[in-house]
Amino acid sequence: MRFASWMSVTSLTLCALGATSTLWRRVTVFPLEHLMWWATTGTVFVAWLVVALAVIGAVVKRPALTFTVALAPGVMLMSGGLAGRFSFELTDGTFFGAPFAVGTLWLLTTFRSYRELPTRLRWILLGVSLLFVPLGVVQLRARVPAPAATTPSLTELPPRGAPFVLPEGVSLSETASLHAPCGHGTVTIAPLLTFQDASDDGFWPMGHTPTTERAIERPALDGPLRRASLQLEVLDGGALLLDTATLVPKQTASHLNRYTDVVAIGLVAPRLSFGPTGSTSFVVEPFDYPRGRPAQFGALLGSGDFAILRATNAEKGPFRELARGPLARGAPLSVTLFDGDAPQCRLTWLDYSAQADVTVSPAAGEGVPVNVVQFGRPASDESKVVILLSLAATGIGEGLDTVLHTKGVYRNRVLLESLGPR
């Protein structure tokens, strides 16, 4: 019996080490009342508490205590598998069947090994172990995306506009990307809302087949499956107003998506500034993925401020705030690109703040919302400056948790003003 107690301690310690390596996050990432706290940090605390109780039971020769907590991993795996199956009904059931089967095997082998205990006591231990069911359930329930909180600006897709003439030096690709001067550099703007992945039921996007119905194919500007519109207007002074709209035909859960992609080239010492943070400018630094040099990004917070933050390791926290300033809902968001101290061009998004979701990200925590304006120079090509906007995504942080886009038509008007000589 004493040998069995220490074998249980060893098994539980291995489980706790595994939880620590895969689930650990700082205590302050999520508040205590948030399900993600219990699915991550809380799980690690409980795992080590279980180990401590098992050790105490083995040392003081109280096998009943050790055996009770030794059933915890099996109970958690079984309850988590069941919770996943009923929380995400469209995900392949074998994904949740595997932990359920392992948990069942754990319970059977552990329970049967207590042969020296009276039958009545064994059943009592099994009943007490059910206290660990909620911790297994929360692992999956925490992954259910929050209600959709993006706000589409339009109720229907605008009709096809009249043909327009492109100004000299400006071109439009087949994928609706606009190429235009930005001072002595050039900028490419991809303004259609696109989804890199999607999930039918909100679980991690894994091997799903793209369909038009789920809105993750590139939006078509023409044809029977048209889901986007695009118009270009040349304003006084030569500024360009790109007016686009994208239809999301059904509520869509996604991990990675883009509201706008911007790529600028030809800038030697790139810097940029954001309208809400005034004259403060930020060096456009290289960033890595999935580990390495940290990413920088801006986000509209629930408080009504627009904050500029810096990650610690690639896109992962802890996050350090660099600046902040007010940005009212519906107010334009402008970004000015510099080469050194010389301004080159300004991009202004007229619809971003009105449509963005300010819910706290389940991947980032720390009060960071799911909307993001990431900027930097990608490790794959540091000669480029990229600005990547998402209304609701979980690319910042860690994990594959998804967030919902509301069904509707998302408008994206981008004003491009050239500020420097060509």
N, C-alpha and C positions, 0 to 999 in steps of 0.2 A: 504493500500500500504506500509506503514511504517513497519507493522508487517511482510509482505511478504519479505521486504528487509532484516530484521534481521533473518528471517528463512533461507534465502539464505546464509547469512553470517555464520550461524551455520552449515549448510550442507557443505559449502566449508571448514570450519575449520576442520570438521571431516575428509574430504577427504585429507586435507594437513597433518593432524596427521597420517593418514594411510600411505600416501606416505613417510613421514619421518621415520616411523617405519620399512618399508619394503625396501625402495630404497636408503636410505641415505648412502653415502660414502664420505670420505674426498675429498675436492675439488681437491687435487693433485693426486688422484688415476689414473685418465685418463686426458690427455691434452684436452683443450677446443674443439679442432677440431675432437676429437674421438666421434663416435656416442654413445658409452657407457657413456660418460660424460652426454650427454643430456638425456639418458634413465635412469640415476640414479640421480646424484647430481643436474643436470640441472632441472630435473622434480620437485625436492623438492623446489628449488629456485622459479620456476614459480608458483608452488602451493601456496606458502606463499605470493607471489606477488599478486596472484589472491585474496587471502583472504584480503590483505591490501587494494586493490582497492574496494572490496565489502564493507569493513568497512567504507572507505572514502565516498562511495556513500550513505551508510545508514546514516552516521552522518550528511552530508551536504544536505541530502534529495534530492539526485540525483538518483532516482531508476533506471534510464536508465543505469547508470554505473554499479550498483550492479547486475542488471538482465543480462547485457551482459556477465560479467565474471561468473555468476552463470550457464551459459550454457556450460562452458568450460569442466567440467567432462564428460558430456554426449557426447560432440563432440569428446573428446579424446578417450572415450571407443568405440564409433562407428568406428572412423577412425583406432584405433588400431586393432579392430576385423577384419575389412576389410583387413588391411595390413597383418595381420597374415594369413588370409585365402589364400591370393595370394602369400605370401612369402614362406609358408610351405604347399604346395598343398597336400602332402601325410599324414599330421597329421590329426587326426580326426577333422572334421569341427566343431563339437559341442564344442570343446575347445575354439574356437574363436567366436562361435555363442553366447555363454553366455555373454561375455562383450558387444558384439554388441547389444544384446537384452536389457541389462541393460542400455546401453547408449541411445538407442532409447526411452525407457520408461522415462529416466531422461529428455530427451529433450521434450518429449510430455507433461509430467506433469509440467515441469518448464515453458515451453512456454505458455501453456494454463492458467497458474496461473497469467499471466500478463494481466488480462482482462481489467484493468483500463487504460492500455496504448493504444494509437491509433494503428489500425491495421498496418498502414504504418510503424510506429516506431518499432513495434514488428518484422516485417520482416527485418528491418535494423539491429536490434540487432542480429537476427539469422545470418544474413550475416556476421556481424563483428565477431561473435563467431567462424567462420570458420578459423580465424587466429590461432586457437588452434589445427587444424588438424595435422600440422607437428609434434607436440609434441606427439600425439597419434601414428602416423606412426613410429616415431623413436623408440618407445618402442619395436616394433617387428623387424624393420630393423636392429637394433643394435644386435639382436640375430642371424642374418644370419652369419654362420661361414666364416672366411676369406678364401681366396683361399688356397688349400692344399700346404704346403711348406715342408713336409717331403721328403726325397730323397732316395728312395730304392736303395740299392747298386747293386742288381742283376736284370737282365731282365727275367730270368726264374729260376724255382726251380731246384736245382742240382739233378742229378739222385741218386737213393738209393746207398749209399756207401757200401763197403765191411764190413762184420761183424768185430767187434773189441773186444779185450779182455780187461776187466776192471782190473786195477791194484788192488793189495791187499788193502783192506780198503775203496775201492771206489765202489759205487753201483749206479744203474740207475733205477728210478721208471718207472711204466707204463705211467706216465704223462710226461716223458722226463725230470724229475728233477734229477740232479746229486748230490749225497751225498759224501762228501770227507772230509779228515782231514783239519783243519785250526789251526796249532799249537797244543795246548792241547785241542782245541775245535773241533767242526765240522761245516761244512757249507753246505747248500743246495742251489743249483742254478737252478732256473726254467728259461730257456733261450728263450722260444718260445713267440713270440708276441701274446698277447691275449687281447680281448676286453671284459670288464665286462658289457658294454652296448653299444648300437648303435642307431642311428636315421636314418631313410630313407631319410629325407630331411634336416637334420641339426638342427631341433628344439630339445628342451629338450627330452632326451630319457625317455619315459613313457610307460610302458606296451607293448613294441615291442616284437614280437616273434622272438627268435633267429633262423637264417637260415645260412646255409653254404655260401650262396651267399653274405650275408652281413658280413661274416668273423668273427662272434662273437662266433661261436662254437670253442671249443678247437681244435687247428690244429692237424690233424691226420698225423702220420708218415707213415702209410701204408694204403692200400685199394684204392678203386676207387676215394675217395674224399681226397686223400693225399694232404696236404697243407704245409708240413714241412719236413725238412731233418735234420739229426743229425749225426755228426761224433766226435770221441774222439781220440786225439793223445797224447801220452806220450812223452814229450821232454826230452832233456838231463837235468840231475839234478832232474828229477822227476816231473817237472811242467806239468800240464794238460792243453791242448788246446781244448776247447769245441767249435766246429764249427757247428753252426745251421743256418737255414734259414726258414723264414715263408712267405707264399704267402698270400697277401691281394688281393682277386680277383676283388674287385671293390673299388672305392673311398668310404671311410667309415668315417662317422661323429660319434664322440664318446666323452663322458664326462670323463669316467674312462677307462684306459687300462694300460697294462704293457708290457714293452720291456724285462725286466728281473726282477725277484724277487729273492732276496738273504735273507736267514735266517741263522744266526749263533747262536750256543748255546755253553755253556761251558766257556764263558768269564765272569770273576768276575767283573772286572772294565773296561768295554769296552770303547775304544776310536778309532777314525779313522782319517786318513789324506787323502787328495786328492793330486794327482800329481801336478796339476796346482798351488796349493797354498803352495808348498814346505813342509817345516818341521812343519808347523802349524798343530796341531792336535786338534780334537774336542771331547769333552765328548759325548758319545752316551746317550742321555737323554730320559726319558719316554715322550710320547706325548698322548694327548687325542683327542677325536672326539665325537660330533661336537663342544664342548666347553671345555676349560680347558688348560692344559699344552701345550706350543707351540711346533710346529713342526720345524725341521731344515732340510734344503735341499740345494742342489747345482743346478746350472743351467748354461747352455751355453748361453751367451748373444749375441745379434746381433753385439756388438762391438768386439767380438772375445775373450772376457774374460770369465773365468769360475768363478762365484761368489758363495759364501756360504752365505745363508740368514737364518734368524730366524723370524718366525711369532710372533704374539702377543697373539693370542687366538686360540688354536688348529692350524688349517692350514690357518687361516685368518690373514690379515694384520692389521695394518701397519707392514712392513717387515724391519728388521734391517740387514744391511750387516755386516758379520763377517770377511770375507777375500775375496780376489780375486786374480787371476793370469791368464796369457795368456793360451789359448787353441785353436790352429789353427784348422780349418776345416780339418777333416781327421786324426788328431793326436789322439793317444790313450789316454784314460782316465783311470787312475789307482786310486784304493782305497786300502789303507793298514789298516788292522784291528790290533789293539793292545789290550793287556790285561794289564792295567796299562801302564808302559813304554815299555813293551816287545812286539815287533812285532810278530804277529801270522801267518798271510798270506796276500798275495796281490792279488787283482783281477784287471785285466786290460781289458777294453772293447776296442776292436780294431776298431769297426765300429760305435760307438755311435755318435761321433761328426760329422761324415760325413752325417748322416741321420737325425739328430735332426732338429726340426722346432724351429726357434728363434723368431717367431712372438710373440708380447706382448699378454699375456693371457687376455681374456675378463672377466675371473673370478677373477684374482688377481690384474691386473693393476700394477701401480707403476713401470713399466718397466720390470716386471717379465715375462719371456717367458713361452711358453707352455711346453717346455721340462723340465724335473725335475729329480733329483736324491735325493729322500727323504731318510733320515736315522734317526733311533731312536729305542726306545723300546716301542712297542705298549702297551696300557693300559690293553689289554686283557691278555697279558702274558709278563711281564717285564723281564723275564729271557732270552728272545730272543732279538737278534739284527737284525733289518730288514733294507735292502737297496732296495729301490723300484725305478726302472728306467722307465721313459716314454719318448718316442720321441715327443709326442704331446698329452697333456691331460689337463684337467682343474680341477684337484683335489685340487690344491692349490688355495685358495681364497674362494669365496662364489658364489652360484648359480649353475645352471645345464647347462650352456652354453657348446656347443660342439666345437670341432676342428677337422679338416679333416686329414686323412691319405691318401696319394697318393696311387693309385693302383700300385702293384708291389711286388717284393720279397725283404724282409728285412733280411739282414745278421746280425748275432750276434756271433762274435767270442769272447770268454771269456777265458783269460789266468789266471789260478789259480796257484800261487806259494806259497808253505808252507814255512814260515820263522822261525818258532819256533819249539822246540822239541815237539814231540807228548806225 
